[in-house]
Amino acid sequence: MSKSKRVIIEPVTRVEGHGKVSLLLDENNKVKQARFHVVEFRGFERFIQGRPYWEIPVLVQRLCGICPVSHHLAAAKAMDQIVGADKLTPTAEKMRRLMHYGQMFQSHALHFFHLCSPDLLFGFDADPKIRNVIGVAAKYPELAVQGVMMRKYGQEIIKATAGKKIHGTGAIPGGINKNLSIAERDVFLKDIKQMLDWSRSALKIAKDYTVENLEKLTPFASFDSNHLSLIRSDGAMDLYHGNLRAITADGKKIFDQVDYTNYLDYITEEVKSWSYMKFPFIKSLGPQNGWYRVGPLARINTCDFIDTPEAEAARKEFMAVTSGKPNNITMAYHWARMIETLHSIEKINELLNDKDLQGTDLVVKGKRRSEGIGLLEAPRGTLFHHYKINDDDQIVMANLIVSTTNNNEPFNRAVQKVAADHIDGVAEITEGLLNHIEVAIRAYDPCLSCATHAMGKMPLKVTLFDYQGNEIASKTKE
């Protein structure tokens, strides 16, 4: 009888939410199976049912304390359709965009400086006592301050547009509930040059790290994949609104400029028994070949250009590494993320100088509908919110495909790839080797709290074991 042993990484550290990795090794320490498990359960799709639709933009953002703005805005966009607001006022549209770019800016800064920089600055095998944000602050105090202040700036943008830094109320069905005062604008303009400079320097760190270590990083946790994102009608990157585009690993279009309200014709989800997180895929390709990546790497790959000058120049440098073809290097997510950070602060600068932000026409309404779908590009990737209501204005159906959920299959393939390349057959599995797996997961900046939701019923199961670990009895209550 062959003997096998299981190696568990629990919890996966420096990510938002709770997850674990399990590796099954044979008697020769060969990796037989590697899985990324999401063990956290969130039932928002169920318990918001029965609530009035106007509560939803505020309610669903409680999914997360890291990216609440993304859920707030995606739900608000869905509710716009419910109230018949097919076109927002310029003030409402631009205030929401300012809120969204503030979210992108602070979230990307948090991930880069606080969560992934210890691996980049100290190395994957460094002593875990220093391979953390405290170690970064001790050795690179200026970088630590930079990360904190960039995140603070983005959060203040959110506060000015949503009312609070976390779990605000600014976006409402059909528009927004406040504009931006001249005094608020001037506070942000005072610091904009510093934020632009810091964004450029962060981009340089990510770019230089990737280019200087390209030979090592190219195979690390990497694989060919499809990519999906929203795209503006002219092919530009648009983080707030657009149509769906999906491409293959070599850049061929699978579908393009798809109205996202028709997403169910193109995207579906698979359920697996060992994770609370579902596995989305492109219907026409099936579950085996239709999985895809989302997020900064996918957005850079799918867009034709970026409409801010410095980020567009950075995008061209990024694409030059792969001679204009899609970049499938997993660790290139960090470089792509910093391009988006620069793009976000460029857009913030544009918007702060737009007089429409001081407008007073904030809300529109039209013919009421019973269904609404809202999509946007959250920091971690494409975010789907879909709702139906009854005649009493209550939610009767909710479907959320969260950014991190879209990356579920890539997570598992990254874990499998790193395990096979770095752990397969080794005599001793060190903490540093296990951290290689975590590094691969962190590249995607997963938010596991957001990504898990209901599929059918959640049973209560109690199992009784004897002292030798043998199962004596089991009882399940549906």
N, C-alpha and C positions, 0 to 999 in steps of 0.2 A: 504494500500500500504506500503510495507516495505521500510524503509529509509536506505540509505547507505552513507558512506562518504569515501573520497579518501585521502590517505596520500601519499605525494610525497617526495622523497629524491632526490633533484636535486641541484647541481651535486653530484654524488658519488665522495668523496674526496680521495686523496692519491692513485690515480690510473692514468695510462697514457691514455689520451683521455677523451671523454665526454660521460657520461651515466647517467641514472636516474633509480630509483626504484619506482614503484607505487603499493600501497596496497589498496585493496578495502575491507572495513569493513562493516558489517551489523549493525543493530541498537543495538546489544549487544556487539559491538566491536570484533566480531568474524571475522577472516580473510577469506574472500570469494575468493580472488584472489591476487596473488603476482607475479609481473613480473619485470624482469631486462631489461630495454629498452636501446638500443644503438641508440643514436639520432644523431650521427655524420656520415656524408656521405663522402666516399672517392671513386672516380670513376676510379681508376688506371687501372682496367681491360679494360676499354673503351678507355681512352685517350692515352694509349701507342700504340694502334693499328695504324699502318701506320709508326711507327718508325722503323729504322733499328735495327736488332737484337743485334748488338754489343753495342748499347747504353743501353740496358735493365738492365744489372747489376748495372749501375750507376743511371739510371732513377728510377727504382722501389724502391730503398732504401729511396727515398723521402717520401715514405709512413709514415716514422717515424724517429724521432730524438733519440729515446731510443734504438731501436733494428735495426738500418739500416744495420749492418753487416750481420745479419741473412738473410735479403732479398737480399743483395748484393751477398752473397755466394750461396743461393738457386738458384737465377737467373743465376749466373755464371755456376753452375752445369748443369742447363738446356741448357745453350748455349754451354757447352762442347759437348753435344750430337748433337747440330746443326752443329758444325764444325767437328764432327767425332773424337773428342778427348776421346776415350774410356778409356785411362789410362794416367793420368798426369805424368809428371816427378817427381821424389822424392822431388826435391826442391819445385816445385809448390804445390804438395800435402801437404807437411809439413808446408809451409808458410801459406797456407789457414787454416790448422788446428790450427796453432799458432794464427792466426787472430780470429778464431772462439772461441778458449778457452779464449782469452783475452776478447771477447765479453761476454761469459758466466760469467766470473769472475767479470767484472765490473757491469753487469746488476743485477746479484744476490746480489752483495754488495749494490747496489743502493736500491733495493727493501727491503732487510732485515733491513738495518740501517736507511734509510730515510723514508720509507713508512709504514712498518708494525711494527717496533720496538716500536713506541709510544704506541700501543695497548698492546704489550707484557710487556713493562716495567712499564706502569702506570695503566693498566687495561682498559677494554672496557668502563667503566662508568666514567672514570676520566674526570675532567674539560677539555673541548676542548682547553682552553687557554694554557694548558701545554701539552696536548696530541698531540704533533706535533714534528717535527724535531728540532725546536728551543728549546722546552722543554727538549728534549733529550740532546742537546748540553749544556744546562744550568746545568742539574743534573748529566749527565754522559759524561763529556767533552772528556774523553779518548776514549769512544766508538764512539763518533761523529768524532773524528780525525781518528780513525781506519777506519770507513766507508768511509770517504772522500779519505784517502790515498789508500785504496784497490781499490776503483773505479778509482782513478787516474792511478794506476799501470796498470789496465786493459786497460784503454783508451790509455796509452802510447804504449802498445803492439799493439793496433789497428793502431795507427799512424805509427808505424815502419813497419807494414805489408801492410797497405792499403793506406798510404800516408797522411791521415788526421784522426783525432779522430772521426769525424762524416762525413758521406757521402764521404768516400774514393773511390779510383779507383784501388786498388791493384789487385783484381781478374778480369781477362779478359777471353773471350772465349778461352778455351784450356790451361789455366794456370794462370800465375801471371806476373806482370810487374816489380817486383823488388825482390831481395833477402835480407837477413839480414846481415848487415856488422858485423865484429868482434867488432867494437866499440859499435854498438847498442846492441849487445848481452851482452857485459860486463856490460853495464849500468843496464840491467835487472837482471843479475846474482848477482849483488851487493846487491840487495834488496830482493832476492828470499827467503832467510831464514825468514826475517820479515813477508813476505806475507804468508808463510807456517804457521808460529806461529799464525798470526792473523786469518787465516782460521780455524785453530784448535780451537781457542778460540771462534770464532763465532759459529762453530758447537756445541761446548759445551753449549753455551747459548741456542741455539735452542733445543738441545736434552734435557737439564735439564728442560727447560720450559715445554716441551711436557710431559716428564715422570712425573714431579712433579704435573702436572695438568691433568693427563690422565683421571681421572674419570669425570672431568668437560668437557674436550675437546672431548672425544670419541663420545658423542651424538651431539655435537655442529655442526650444518650445515652438518652433515655426512649422508651418505647413501651408499648402495652397488652400484657398477657401473662396467662397463667394463673399460679396460685400453688399450691404444694403444701407441706404440712408434716404432722407428727404433731399430734394434738389429743387432749386428755384426754376422757373419756367425757361430761363436762358442758360441753365446748366450750372449756375453759380452755387456755392455753398450757402445754405440758408438754415440757420440753427432754429429759427422760430416757426417757419412755415414753408410749404412746398409740396411737390408730388414725389411719389416713391420711385426710386431707381435701384435696380439690383444688377450687379455685374459678376462675371466669373473671375477666377483667379488670374486670368490673362487679359481681362478688360472687356470681354465681349458682353453686350447688354443682354440680360435675361428678360427684363421688362424695363420700361422707361416712361416717365411722366404719367404714372398711374395716379389717378385721383385717390387720395388715401381713404376716402369714405367707402371705397370698394376693396379695402385691404383683405377682406375675407375671401375674395375670389383668388387671391394670390398667396396668402400666408395661412398656415394652420399650425397646430401644436400636437406634439406627441407626449404621452405620459409614460413615465417609467417608475417602477415600484420602489426604487431606492433613493428617490429624491422628491422633495416637495416642489421643486422647480421643474416646470415643463420644458419641452424641447421644440421650439418653433422651426419650421422649414418651409421652403417655397413649394407650393403644391405641385407645380408642373414638373419638378425634379424629384419629388418623393423624399422620404426621410433619410435615405442613405446618402443622397447627393445634394439635397436641397438646403442643408443647413448653411448658415452664413455668419459673418461677423458684422457687428455694428460698433459705433463709437468713433473716436478721433481717427484711428487708422482707416476705417471704412469710409469715413466722410472725406478724407483727403483723397482716397482712391476713387471714389465715385464722382466727385465734383469735377467740372471742367475748369473752373477757376474760382478764386476768392476775391470778393469785391472790395477789399481794403488793400492798399498798395504794399505795405510791409509784409503782411501775411501771405500775399500772393507771391512776392519774391521768395519768401521762405518755402512756400509750397513747391515752387519750381526747383529749388535746391533739393528738397526732399525727393521729388519724383526723379531727379537726375540720377540718384543712387541706383535706381532700377531701370534706367534708360527710358523713362516715361511709362513703363508698365506698372500695374498695381504692385504695391509693396506688401508682401506677405510675411515680413519679419515681425514676429510678435513683440519684441522689445522696441520696435520702432513706434509703438503706441505712445511712448513718452515724448518722443520728438514731435509727433503729430499733435499731441495734447498741448504742447507749448506753442505750436503754431496757432492753435485755436485760442490760446490765452492771449496772444498778441492780437489776433483778429478781434477778440471780444473787447479789449481795451480800446482798439481803434474804433469799433462801433460805438462804444460808450462815449468816446470823445465826439464823434459825429452827432450823436443824439443829444448830448448835453448842450450843443450849440444850435439845436433846432428849436425855434420859437413855438412849434406846435405843442411842446411839453407844457407850456403855460396856458394852453387852451382850456375852455370851460365846458365844451360839448363832450361829455364823457360816455354816454350810454345810448345805444339804439336797440330797437326791438322791431320785430316783424310778425309774420304768421307763425303761430306756435306749431311745433312738430313733436312727435312722440319718440324720436330717436336722434342721438347726437354722437358724433365721433370726432375726437380731437387728437392730433398727433403733433409732436415736436421732437427736436433733437435735444435730449437731455445730455448732461456731461458724459454719461456712460453709453449713450447711443439712442436709437429711435425708440420713442415711448408712445404706446397705443392706449387710449382711453375710449371706451365704447359703452354707451348707456341707452337704456330704453325706459320710458316712463308710462304710467297709466293715466286715466282721465282725472285722477285725483292728484296729479303732479308728483307721484311717488316713484322712486326708482324700482323697477321690477327686474332689470337685468343689468349686470355690469361685467365687462370683460376688460382686463388689464393685461397687456403684454409689455412688461417692463423692460427697460434697456438691458439690464443684466440677464434677464430671461433669454433674450435673443442670443446672448453669448454663451449659453449653457453648453452646447455641444463643443464649441471651441475651448472652453475651460477644460473639459474632459479630455480633449485631444492634446491640449498643452500638457496636462498632468501625465498622460500616457507617454508623450514624447520625451519629457524630461526624465521620467522614471526609467524608460528604456535606455536612454542615452547616458544617464549618470548613476543609476542605482543598480541596474541589471548586472547581477553576478558579483557585486562587490562583497568583500569579506565582512566589512563593518560599515553599517549605515550611521553616519555621523549627523549631527545637528545641521552642519553646513550643507550636506547633501539634501537633507529634507527641506532646508530653506530654498534650495534651487527650485523646488516645486512651488513654494509659496511665491517666489519671485515671478514665476510664470503667471500665476493667478493674479498677482498685484498689477501686472502690466495692463490688465483690462479695467482696473479700478472698480471691482464689483461692489454693488450695494445689495447684499443678500437679504436685508430686511425688506426691501422693496419687492424682491423678485419672486416671492413665494405666495401662492394663493390657493383657493379651494378648487378641488376637482371631485365632485360627488360629496359623499358624507365623510366625516372624520370620526372613525369608531374609537371607542375606549377598549383597549385590550390589556388584560392582566394575565401574566404567565407565572406559574409557581415552579421553582427549581429546587432540587435537593442539594445537599452539601457538596456533591460531586459535579454539580452543574447539569444534571439530567432533568429534563422537563417532566414534571409530574402531572400538571393540569394547566389548562388554558381556558379563559372565558372572554368572549368578545361581546360588547354591547354596542349595537348600531345607534 
